[in-house]
Amino acid sequence: FQDRKGEKIFEKDILFNPVFGDYWVCELDHGCWLVRLIGDNYRTLLCDVEEFEIVGNLYDNPEYDKE
């Protein structure tokens, strides 16, 4: 997968959706790529990747890992 700027998306990347102004975390679950809304438990399939932009990852920014 690649974000809207062509950067490769990896598990634990923090993604920003400029359309809605929210942040998501990329997760791999049972072979499916999902995104989890930061600050919520809502998860959905990672599909419209061209909407997202990588802004960091949970390894470097653990403060974003809130469910």
C-alpha positions as CSV (number, residue, x, y, z in Angstrom):
1,F,0.0,0.0,0.0
2,Q,1.0,3.6,-0.6
3,D,-0.4,6.8,0.8
4,R,-1.4,9.8,-1.3
5,K,2.2,11.0,-1.6
6,G,3.4,7.5,-2.7
7,E,5.0,6.6,0.6
8,K,4.7,2.9,1.6
9,I,2.4,2.2,4.5
10,F,3.5,-0.2,7.1
11,E,1.9,-1.7,10.2
12,K,1.8,0.8,13.1
13,D,2.0,3.8,10.8
14,I,-0.1,6.8,11.9
15,L,-2.2,8.0,9.0
16,F,-3.9,11.4,8.7
17,N,-7.1,11.7,6.6
18,P,-7.3,15.3,5.4
19,V,-10.8,14.9,4.2
20,F,-12.2,14.4,7.7
21,G,-9.2,15.7,9.8
22,D,-8.8,12.5,11.8
23,Y,-5.9,10.2,12.6
24,W,-5.8,6.4,12.2
25,V,-3.3,3.6,13.0
26,C,-2.6,0.9,10.4
27,E,-2.9,-2.6,11.8
28,L,-2.6,-6.1,10.4
29,D,-5.2,-8.6,11.7
30,H,-5.5,-12.1,10.5
31,G,-3.9,-11.2,7.2
32,C,-6.2,-8.1,6.6
33,W,-5.0,-4.6,6.6
34,L,-7.2,-2.4,8.9
35,V,-7.1,1.1,10.2
36,R,-8.2,2.0,13.8
37,L,-9.4,5.5,14.6
38,I,-7.1,7.0,17.2
39,G,-9.0,7.7,20.4
40,D,-11.7,5.2,19.5
41,N,-12.0,1.4,19.1
42,Y,-13.6,1.8,15.6
43,R,-11.7,-0.3,13.0
44,T,-12.3,-0.7,9.3
45,L,-10.6,-2.2,6.2
46,L,-7.8,-0.1,4.7
47,C,-9.2,0.6,1.3
48,D,-9.1,4.3,0.2
49,V,-5.4,4.7,0.9
50,E,-5.1,7.6,-1.5
51,E,-7.0,9.7,1.0
52,F,-4.4,9.0,3.8
53,E,-1.1,10.6,4.5
54,I,1.6,9.1,6.8
55,V,2.5,11.4,9.6
56,G,4.5,9.0,11.8
57,N,4.4,5.7,13.5
58,L,3.6,4.3,17.0
59,Y,7.2,3.3,17.6
60,D,8.3,6.9,17.5
61,N,5.0,8.4,18.8
62,P,3.6,6.0,21.4
63,E,1.4,8.8,22.8
64,Y,-0.9,8.2,19.8
65,D,-1.7,4.7,20.9
66,K,-5.0,5.4,22.6
67,E,-8.1,3.1,22.3
